[in-house]
Amino acid sequence: MEKAFLDAEWKAENDLLKKDERRVTSLKEKIEECEQQMDKCKQQQKERQLHCKQSLEQQQSVLKTLQQQLNNCADTMRHDLNESITQQQELLESEKKSFEDLEFSLLEEEADWLSRREELQRELNDATRNVNTRQSKLSELCAGRESIARNAADETATLNTQLMKHLRRIEETRTKLREVDATLKDISKIRGFEFTPASSDTEEDDHKDTKKQSQDDIDRISRVTSDAPIMETNSNSLGRRTIASLQEIEKHRQLHLAKQGSLVIEEERKRVLELKKRVQEEVKMQWENDHRKLNDELSPSETNDPISEVFDKLGVGSDHPLSSSSVSPDSMYSKSITSSSFRDQKEDRDPESRPMSDSSAYSEDQLSVRLRSSKSNIQRPLTRYLPFRGDSLDLRQHIEAAGHQLDACPQLALDGTTARGYLNKMAGRFHHWNKRWFVFDRTKRSLAYYSDRSEKKQRGVTYFRCIEEVYVDHLNSVKSPSPHLTFVVKSSDRTFHLMAPSPEAMRIWIDVIFSGAEGYQEYGHGT
């Protein structure tokens, strides 16, 4: 800024200097012209003076001649000569006066020329003094510009030195950061989610996952009891999944006792016991009402074996898992209680958990019997198969067998072990959507995503053992530009909200990812 001001001032002073120099040149020309005219005038004055002087001398000579004649002439001619001498004297006086007037006039004219020349000389001196002043000021401005340039060069050198110093510090910090990243990567591999330094999405969700960890443990404790099954008399009717959940809850209960104190755990246990009792009473009343209505609807001839008749109408044989022997009132009561408790546990989970459709209510444990109602609408199951753990699965044949037309979906590339394609992923912190290249690899048993399809810059990865749920986001839990194309991949570390380019691509991705969801513990693992 200061240099710009100096440049502007120097330019203005330089313009004024040029103007003064032009004025000095003009004044010098005028003085020279004045001197020439004055010399010419002096020459003319000399000529006039000489002519007048010659005329005066001639008159004096005539007068002198007349006087000599007067002395030598006779008396008769003396009178005429006296008159001639008188006239000649008058004429001589007149010539003298003319000569004197001429001299005075010449002196005045010469004085005028001298005065004009002095005035021009004074103006020339003033202009020359201004030129010298402006030249001095320009010299100072030039010196200031040079000083500013030197200071700028010194500051630039200092800044370059500081920049190199900071760059070296940044490089040292990056080296330390890479060492820390390598350590974190080794640690995070133990938990099942690979840490990548370039993944901004995983970094922004670390703090959120840490805060949710302890709350998830408390929620698990609040869903079921920590020391006993729901019905002590029917403990054998509990499934393997329930027993495993109770063992997991007991483990987390011990962890919270150590961290948060026994008071909170005892209060949670009391609340869970009260909820259990209320659920038991409600389930028992519901089962009795349903059983009473079923007996009332059946005819007297059919009341001897109502359950068998119902299964005869449904076309279920005696060797079917849902035969009358397996749905006796006692077993139905115990299983209904177990199913109700299981549903209560599912309802207490995170609202983003995968919803159950009517067709997925039957599992290999067969927790309850659901009679089809003519008024209910049968929903399509979210997935056709359970996760497949084996290495012999041909992924492309598996997806084609599920009824998907891969040729009609160019956004997705499938082969026997991998699936690749673009998906939009919602960031965890700012909730904006980023386009990422996803790779599902059954060989590496991982789901990774990259910045682009070159697969050089990995942004994040999760492994099959961490994937728990894959489902369509029917509840619209996040704000999406295309809700009908949005689905959720829920892992033990975080929840991915993804958006496919087309409905067919979304259905294919769901079946592909769910085939590797080894963390899915709802009905046991696949083959």
Residue pairs with C-beta under 8 A, 6 or more apart in sequence:
2 148
3 145
3 148
3 149
3 152
6 141
6 144
6 145
6 148
7 145
9 141
10 138
10 141
10 142
10 145
13 134
13 137
13 138
13 141
14 138
16 134
17 131
17 134
17 135
17 138
20 127
20 130
20 131
20 134
21 131
23 127
24 124
24 127
24 128
24 131
27 120
27 123
27 124
27 127
28 124
30 120
31 117
31 120
31 121
31 124
34 113
34 116
34 117
34 120
35 117
37 113
38 110
38 113
38 114
38 117
41 109
41 110
41 113
42 110
45 106
45 109
45 110
48 102
48 106
49 99
49 102
49 103
49 106
52 95
52 98
52 99
52 102
53 99
55 95
56 92
56 95
56 96
56 99
59 88
59 91
59 92
59 95
60 92
62 88
63 85
63 88
63 89
63 92
66 81
66 84
66 85
66 88
67 85
69 81
70 78
70 81
70 82
70 85
73 81
177 197
178 197
181 195
181 197
184 195
185 194
185 195
185 196
187 195
188 194
188 195
191 493
192 462
192 463
192 465
192 466
192 492
192 493
193 202
193 461
193 462
193 463
193 466
193 491
193 493
193 494
194 446
194 460
194 461
194 462
194 463
195 202
196 202
196 458
196 459
196 460
196 461
198 451
198 457
198 458
198 459
199 458
199 459
199 460
200 427
200 459
201 425
201 427
201 428
201 434
201 459
201 460
202 459
202 460
202 494
204 427
204 428
204 429
204 430
205 428
205 429
205 494
208 428
209 493
209 494
214 256
214 259
214 260
217 252
217 255
217 256
218 256
218 264
218 268
219 348
219 349
220 245
220 248
220 249
220 252
221 249
221 252
221 253
221 256
221 265
221 268
221 269
221 272
222 268
222 271
222 272
222 348
223 249
223 272
223 344
223 345
223 348
223 349
224 230
224 242
224 245
224 246
224 249
224 272
224 276
224 341
224 345
225 246
225 249
225 269
225 272
225 273
225 276
226 246
226 249
226 250
226 253
226 265
226 269
226 272
227 250
227 269
229 235
229 238
229 242
229 246
230 238
230 276
230 279
230 280
230 337
230 338
230 341
231 237
231 280
231 334
231 337
234 333
234 334
234 337
237 331
237 334
237 335
237 337
237 338
238 338
239 338
239 365
239 367
240 365
240 524
241 342
241 365
241 521
241 522
241 523
241 524
242 338
242 341
242 342
244 521
245 345
253 265
256 264
256 265
257 265
275 344
276 341
279 337
279 340
279 341
279 344
280 337
282 340
283 336
283 337
283 340
284 333
284 337
286 336
286 340
287 332
287 333
287 336
291 329
294 306
294 310
295 303
295 306
298 306
298 309
302 309
305 324
307 324
307 327
307 328
308 324
310 371
311 320
311 322
311 323
311 324
311 327
316 322
316 323
317 323
318 324
318 325
321 366
322 366
322 369
326 366
327 369
332 368
332 369
335 366
335 367
335 368
335 369
336 368
338 367
338 368
339 367
339 368
342 367
346 353
346 356
351 475
351 477
352 475
352 477
352 488
352 490
352 495
353 469
353 490
354 382
354 469
354 470
354 471
354 488
354 490
355 382
355 471
355 474
355 475
357 379
357 380
357 381
357 382
358 370
358 376
358 378
358 379
359 378
359 379
359 380
359 381
360 381
360 382
361 368
361 370
362 370
363 522
363 523
363 524
364 523
364 524
365 523
365 524
372 378
382 470
382 471
382 472
382 510
383 470
383 510
383 511
383 514
384 402
384 403
384 511
385 398
385 402
385 511
385 514
385 515
385 526
386 520
386 523
386 524
386 525
386 526
387 464
387 514
387 515
387 516
387 517
387 518
387 520
387 525
387 526
388 398
388 515
388 516
388 526
388 527
389 518
389 525
389 526
389 527
390 527
391 442
393 442
393 515
394 416
395 414
395 415
395 416
395 417
395 418
395 419
395 442
395 512
395 515
396 406
396 414
396 415
396 416
397 416
398 511
398 515
399 406
399 414
399 508
399 511
399 512
400 406
402 511
404 504
404 507
404 508
404 511
405 504
406 412
406 414
406 508
408 504
409 502
409 504
409 505
409 508
411 421
411 422
411 500
411 501
411 502
411 505
412 419
412 420
412 421
412 505
412 508
412 509
413 419
413 420
413 421
414 508
414 512
417 441
417 442
417 443
418 439
418 440
418 441
418 442
418 443
419 438
419 439
419 440
419 508
419 509
419 512
420 437
420 438
420 439
420 440
420 453
421 437
421 438
421 505
421 509
422 435
422 436
422 437
422 438
422 453
422 501
423 435
423 436
423 438
423 449
423 498
423 499
423 500
423 501
423 509
424 433
424 434
424 435
424 436
424 498
424 499
425 433
425 434
425 435
425 436
425 449
425 496
425 497
425 498
425 499
426 432
426 433
426 434
426 478
426 480
426 497
426 498
426 499
427 433
427 434
428 494
431 478
431 479
433 480
433 481
433 499
436 449
436 450
436 451
436 459
437 449
437 450
437 451
437 452
437 453
437 455
438 447
438 448
438 449
438 498
438 509
439 447
439 448
439 449
439 450
439 455
440 447
440 512
440 513
440 516
441 447
441 448
442 515
442 516
445 463
445 464
445 465
445 516
445 518
446 461
446 462
446 463
446 464
447 461
447 462
447 463
447 464
447 467
447 489
447 513
447 516
448 458
448 460
448 461
448 462
449 458
449 459
449 460
449 461
450 456
450 457
450 458
450 459
451 457
451 459
462 489
462 491
462 493
462 494
462 496
464 516
464 517
464 518
464 519
465 518
465 519
466 491
466 492
466 493
466 519
467 489
467 490
467 491
467 513
467 516
467 517
467 518
467 519
467 520
468 490
468 491
468 492
468 517
468 519
468 520
468 521
469 488
469 489
469 490
469 517
469 520
470 487
470 488
470 489
470 490
470 510
470 513
470 514
470 517
471 487
471 488
471 490
471 510
472 486
472 487
472 488
472 506
472 510
473 480
473 483
473 486
473 487
473 488
473 497
476 483
476 486
477 488
477 497
478 486
478 497
480 486
480 497
480 499
481 499
482 499
484 503
485 499
485 500
485 501
485 502
485 503
485 506
486 497
486 498
486 499
486 506
487 498
487 499
487 500
487 506
487 509
487 510
488 495
488 496
488 497
488 498
489 495
489 496
489 498
489 513
490 496
491 519
492 519
498 509
500 506
500 509
514 520
515 526
518 525
